[in-house]
Amino acid sequence: MSTIENNSEDHEKWVEHAKNYIETAKQNNEEPTKEGWFEILKNDVVGGWDEMMETFTDTWEVANKMFDSFFGMDKEKP
């Protein structure tokens, strides 16, 4: 897939996201704004970052246990 096709798909995804925000705001009798949409995007990014950090933390702990077990240094066993 070319870069142009990827950019087009990304653009369409973000347009759909903005449309969803506008529709939801209007259904809630709110005025949709660019700033409101940006706030939603910011929250999505922060939430995604937190989830990634949890996954990386879990992965780090598993890797450390594997490393310790591999070299016979399992600290949980006497």
Backbone as a printed PyTorch tensor [residue, N CA C, xyz], in Angstrom:
tensor([[[  0.8530,  -1.1730,   0.0000],
         [  0.0000,   0.0000,   0.0000],
         [  0.8950,   1.2320,   0.0000]],

        [[  0.5490,   2.1810,  -0.8000],
         [  1.3780,   3.3730,  -0.9210],
         [  1.1290,   4.3500,   0.2230]],

        [[  2.0580,   5.2670,   0.3680],
         [  1.9310,   6.3010,   1.4000],
         [  0.7020,   7.1600,   1.1510]],

        [[  0.4200,   7.4370,  -0.1140],
         [ -0.7520,   8.2560,  -0.4480],
         [ -2.0240,   7.5430,  -0.0210]],

        [[ -2.1020,   6.2250,  -0.2530],
         [ -3.2870,   5.4740,   0.1640],
         [ -3.4100,   5.4590,   1.6800]],

        [[ -2.2850,   5.2970,   2.3880],
         [ -2.2990,   5.3200,   3.8540],
         [ -2.7790,   6.6660,   4.3700]],

        [[ -2.2630,   7.7480,   3.7950],
         [ -2.6630,   9.0870,   4.2220],
         [ -4.1470,   9.3090,   3.9710]],

        [[ -4.6500,   8.8100,   2.8590],
         [ -6.0600,   8.9550,   2.5380],
         [ -6.9220,   8.1970,   3.5440]],

        [[ -6.5150,   6.9830,   3.8970],
         [ -7.2510,   6.1960,   4.8830],
         [ -7.2160,   6.8660,   6.2510]],

        [[ -6.0630,   7.3930,   6.6480],
         [ -5.9520,   8.1030,   7.9190],
         [ -6.8560,   9.3260,   7.9220]],

        [[ -6.8420,  10.0580,   6.8260],
         [ -7.6770,  11.2590,   6.7100],
         [ -9.1520,  10.8920,   6.8610]],

        [[ -9.5690,   9.8430,   6.1730],
         [-10.9620,   9.4060,   6.2560],
         [-11.3210,   8.9860,   7.6810]],

        [[-10.3980,   8.3240,   8.3550],
         [-10.6440,   7.8940,   9.7370],
         [-10.8620,   9.1000,  10.6410]],

        [[-10.0280,  10.1360,  10.4910],
         [-10.1480,  11.3170,  11.3460],
         [-11.3850,  12.1330,  11.0140]],

        [[-11.7590,  12.1690,   9.7330],
         [-12.9900,  12.8620,   9.3420],
         [-14.1810,  12.1640,   9.9880]],

        [[-14.1890,  10.8410,   9.9580],
         [-15.2750,  10.0780,  10.5820],
         [-15.3140,  10.3320,  12.0900]],

        [[-14.1520,  10.3980,  12.7090],
         [-14.0710,  10.6750,  14.1550],
         [-14.6740,  12.0460,  14.4610]],

        [[-14.3340,  13.0400,  13.6540],
         [-14.8690,  14.3960,  13.8490],
         [-16.3780,  14.4080,  13.6470]],

        [[-16.8490,  13.7050,  12.6160],
         [-18.2890,  13.6510,  12.3740],
         [-19.0130,  13.0150,  13.5540]],

        [[-18.4470,  11.9610,  14.1080],
         [-19.0600,  11.3100,  15.2710],
         [-19.1430,  12.2670,  16.4580]],

        [[-18.0840,  13.0430,  16.6610],
         [-18.0810,  14.0260,  17.7460],
         [-19.1930,  15.0540,  17.5240]],

        [[-19.3030,  15.5650,  16.3080],
         [-20.3080,  16.5830,  15.9970],
         [-21.7150,  16.0290,  16.2090]],

        [[-21.9510,  14.8190,  15.7090],
         [-23.2780,  14.2030,  15.8720],
         [-23.6200,  13.9970,  17.3480]],

        [[-22.6550,  13.5150,  18.1250],
         [-22.8860,  13.2740,  19.5480],
         [-23.1650,  14.5800,  20.2840]],

        [[-22.3860,  15.6030,  19.9730],
         [-22.5940,  16.9050,  20.6260],
         [-23.9930,  17.4290,  20.3220]],

        [[-24.4150,  17.3450,  19.0700],
         [-25.7480,  17.8480,  18.6990],
         [-26.8440,  17.0390,  19.3670]],

        [[-26.6620,  15.7160,  19.4800],
         [-27.6570,  14.8820,  20.1560],
         [-27.7920,  15.2690,  21.6200]],

        [[-26.7030,  15.7520,  22.2080],
         [-26.7010,  16.1690,  23.6100],
         [-27.0290,  17.6530,  23.7660]],

        [[-27.5360,  18.2610,  22.6860],
         [-27.8790,  19.6900,  22.6660],
         [-26.6890,  20.5660,  23.0590]],

        [[-25.5140,  20.1910,  22.5900],
         [-24.3010,  20.9720,  22.8190],
         [-23.8150,  21.5180,  21.4850]],

        [[-23.0620,  22.5910,  21.5550],
         [-22.4820,  23.1760,  20.3520],
         [-21.1200,  22.5150,  20.0950]],

        [[-20.9750,  21.7910,  18.9830],
         [-19.6800,  21.1840,  18.6920],
         [-18.6520,  22.2580,  18.3180]],

        [[-17.4620,  22.1200,  18.8620],
         [-16.3900,  23.0730,  18.5670],
         [-15.1080,  22.3230,  18.2590]],

        [[-14.2110,  23.0080,  17.5870],
         [-12.9040,  22.4270,  17.2970],
         [-12.1850,  22.1120,  18.6110]],

        [[-12.2860,  23.0220,  19.5720],
         [-11.6200,  22.8270,  20.8630],
         [-12.1940,  21.6060,  21.5910]],

        [[-13.5150,  21.4170,  21.4980],
         [-14.1460,  20.2560,  22.1120],
         [-13.6580,  18.9640,  21.5040]],

        [[-13.5340,  18.9620,  20.1710],
         [-13.0320,  17.7730,  19.4920],
         [-11.5690,  17.5180,  19.8640]],

        [[-10.7740,  18.5790,  19.9270],
         [ -9.3750,  18.4250,  20.3250],
         [ -9.2650,  17.8500,  21.7370]],

        [[-10.1700,  18.2540,  22.6250],
         [-10.1680,  17.7310,  23.9920],
         [-10.4350,  16.2210,  23.9760]],

        [[-11.3840,  15.7940,  23.1340],
         [-11.6770,  14.3630,  22.9920],
         [-10.4250,  13.6340,  22.4830]],

        [[ -9.7800,  14.2040,  21.4760],
         [ -8.5620,  13.5860,  20.9280],
         [ -7.4780,  13.4770,  21.9920]],

        [[ -7.3080,  14.5510,  22.7670],
         [ -6.2920,  14.5370,  23.8240],
         [ -6.5820,  13.4310,  24.8320]],

        [[ -7.8360,  13.3090,  25.2380],
         [ -8.2050,  12.2640,  26.1940],
         [ -7.9870,  10.8670,  25.6170]],

        [[ -8.2690,  10.7000,  24.3270],
         [ -8.0330,   9.4060,  23.6750],
         [ -6.5480,   9.0630,  23.6800]],

        [[ -5.7140,  10.0560,  23.4000],
         [ -4.2690,   9.8200,  23.3740],
         [ -3.7560,   9.4930,  24.7730]],

        [[ -4.1900,  10.2430,  25.7640],
         [ -3.7430,  10.0050,  27.1430],
         [ -4.1910,   8.6190,  27.6020]],

        [[ -5.4460,   8.2720,  27.3340],
         [ -5.9400,   6.9500,  27.7160],
         [ -5.1740,   5.8450,  27.0150]],

        [[ -4.9020,   6.0410,  25.7390],
         [ -4.1100,   5.0600,  24.9880],
         [ -2.7060,   4.9350,  25.5400]],

        [[ -2.1080,   6.0610,  25.9240],
         [ -0.7640,   6.0430,  26.5000],
         [ -0.7550,   5.2520,  27.8030]],

        [[ -1.7600,   5.4850,  28.6460],
         [ -1.8340,   4.7650,  29.9230],
         [ -1.9510,   3.2620,  29.6980]],

        [[ -2.7570,   2.8600,  28.7260],
         [ -2.9030,   1.4360,  28.4190],
         [ -1.5930,   0.8500,  27.9150]],

        [[ -0.8840,   1.5980,  27.0640],
         [  0.4030,   1.1200,  26.5580],
         [  1.3980,   0.9570,  27.6970]],

        [[  1.4220,   1.9070,  28.6200],
         [  2.3630,   1.8300,  29.7340],
         [  2.0650,   0.6210,  30.6240]],

        [[  0.7920,   0.3050,  30.8390],
         [  0.4330,  -0.8790,  31.6160],
         [  0.9390,  -2.1380,  30.9180]],

        [[  0.7510,  -2.2020,  29.6090],
         [  1.2100,  -3.3560,  28.8390],
         [  2.7270,  -3.4760,  28.8980]],

        [[  3.4230,  -2.3640,  28.7410],
         [  4.8850,  -2.3900,  28.7790],
         [  5.3940,  -2.7740,  30.1650]],

        [[  4.7070,  -2.3140,  31.2000],
         [  5.0960,  -2.6700,  32.5650],
         [  4.9480,  -4.1700,  32.7760]],

        [[  3.8150,  -4.7210,  32.3490],
         [  3.6050,  -6.1670,  32.4620],
         [  4.6600,  -6.9380,  31.6770]],

        [[  4.9520,  -6.4720,  30.4780],
         [  5.9570,  -7.1280,  29.6330],
         [  7.3250,  -7.0880,  30.3010]],

        [[  7.6870,  -5.9540,  30.8900],
         [  8.9620,  -5.8050,  31.5780],
         [  9.0750,  -6.7930,  32.7290]],

        [[  8.0090,  -6.9140,  33.5040],
         [  8.0310,  -7.8250,  34.6470],
         [  8.1870,  -9.2740,  34.1920]],

        [[  7.4910,  -9.6660,  33.1420],
         [  7.6050, -11.0280,  32.6170],
         [  9.0140, -11.2680,  32.0890]],

        [[  9.5500, -10.3030,  31.3660],
         [ 10.9050, -10.4530,  30.8190],
         [ 11.9290, -10.5890,  31.9430]],

        [[ 11.7900,  -9.8020,  32.9970],
         [ 12.7210,  -9.8930,  34.1190],
         [ 12.6440, -11.2530,  34.7950]],

        [[ 11.4320, -11.7820,  34.9980],
         [ 11.2770, -13.1010,  35.6080],
         [ 11.8910, -14.1780,  34.7280]],

        [[ 11.6790, -14.0630,  33.4270],
         [ 12.2550, -15.0410,  32.5020],
         [ 13.7750, -14.9850,  32.5550]],

        [[ 14.3270, -13.7920,  32.5670],
         [ 15.7770, -13.6150,  32.6130],
         [ 16.3430, -14.2090,  33.8970]],

        [[ 15.7000, -13.8760,  35.0430],
         [ 16.1560, -14.4080,  36.3270],
         [ 16.0600, -15.9290,  36.3600]],

        [[ 14.9660, -16.4860,  35.8450],
         [ 14.7890, -17.9380,  35.8390],
         [ 15.8090, -18.6020,  34.9230]],

        [[ 16.0750, -17.9940,  33.8040],
         [ 17.0210, -18.5480,  32.8430],
         [ 18.4170, -18.6780,  33.4420]],

        [[ 18.7950, -17.6960,  34.2420],
         [ 20.1240, -17.7160,  34.8480],
         [ 20.0960, -18.2570,  36.2690]],

        [[ 18.9940, -18.8750,  36.6810],
         [ 18.9260, -19.5050,  37.9890],
         [ 18.8950, -18.5210,  39.1360]],

        [[ 18.3510, -17.3430,  38.8840],
         [ 18.3380, -16.3150,  39.9170],
         [ 16.9020, -15.9460,  40.2810]],

        [[ 16.0050, -16.9150,  40.3080],
         [ 14.6190, -16.6420,  40.6390],
         [ 14.5200, -16.2430,  42.1000]],

        [[ 14.2190, -14.9810,  42.3500],
         [ 14.2280, -14.4240,  43.6980],
         [ 13.0330, -14.8930,  44.5160]],

        [[ 11.9980, -15.4160,  43.8780],
         [ 10.8220, -15.8520,  44.6080],
         [ 11.0080, -17.2490,  45.2010]],

        [[ 11.9880, -17.9880,  44.7230],
         [ 12.2300, -19.3480,  45.2390],
         [ 13.4430, -19.3160,  46.1580]],

        [[ 13.3850, -20.1150,  47.2550],
         [ 14.5350, -20.1290,  48.1970],
         [ 15.7550, -20.7980,  47.6040]]])
